[in-house]
Amino acid sequence: MSKKRHRSEHHEEHADETWLIPYADLLTLLLALFIVLYAMSSVDSKKFEDMSKAFSIAFNTGVGVLENTTIVETGQQMEKDNETRRKSSDEENKDNDKQRQALMQKEQEDLEKLKKQIDQYIKSNGLTTQLNTKLNQSQLMLTISDNALFPSGSASLKANSRELAGAIANMLKKYPEYEIVVSGHTDDQPISNREFRNNWELSFQRALNFMEILLTNSKHDPKLFSAIGHGEYRPVATNDTTVGRAKNRRVEVSIIRRYADPEKAQQITATPKQ
């Protein structure tokens, strides 16, 4: 009987150490809380996401903070990786900016060269009162008065205007990558004859006829060409005078930029008046 009592008392002398397990878990959770708070204080969302993944791995594998410091090392490595990625992204953006600037510069040089060629043709053929060019932030535009191309009230090209269209087309051959838009305009005087019901139809048919000659002679990709009729609704001068109405009757050939520079939005180069 005394032996049994002795054994029981001897067993009670051993302390219960099972409390260490929840204690270790508590420390792990506290560490997780502090690091999460730190991550939340940073604007780097990528770092926060990486930290979350690291904690998920630690909790799922059952690794305690007292047993392993891998999670801290992983966080430090993630921060280094993020910094490397940021630097790489910055360098890539700089390279893209440089490449775009180079393309914009090349395009500016090409359009200036084309403008000079057209201007020289205009001067050599005494067409300064009928044609002019303008280079701005969006396009190189060639404006042709209607009496240089068509008889009054007609969309049939004059014989000499076909020669003009052919000359322009030959100059465009060197720049086959640009989109070409041909637009027709009229004054506000009503028209109604067997061929056209209104100025819309007249302006569009003129643009279409001139575009077809440009396309045939330049051998551009047809998908880069389009014709538009604006009728009387985009005047450049008053329709109250004969001179103003003459300016409004025109065909515009626009060579559209592929790389627009917003900083040069107000910069316009126009053919000087002769």
Secondary structure, DSSP 8 states (H G I E B T S, - for coil): -HHHHHHHHHHHTS---TTHHHHHHHHHHHHHHHHHHHHHTSS-HHHHHHHHHHHHHHHHHT--TTT--HHHHHHHHHHHHHHHHHHHHHHHHHHHHHHHHHHHHHHHHHHHHHHHHHHHHHHHTT-TTTEEEEE-SSEEEEEEEGGGT--TT--S--HHHHHHHHHHHHHHTT-TTSEEEEEEE--S----SSS-SSHHHHHHHHHHHHHHHHHHHH---GGGEEEEE-TTSS-SS-SSSHHHHHHHSEEEEEEE-SS--GGGTT--EE----
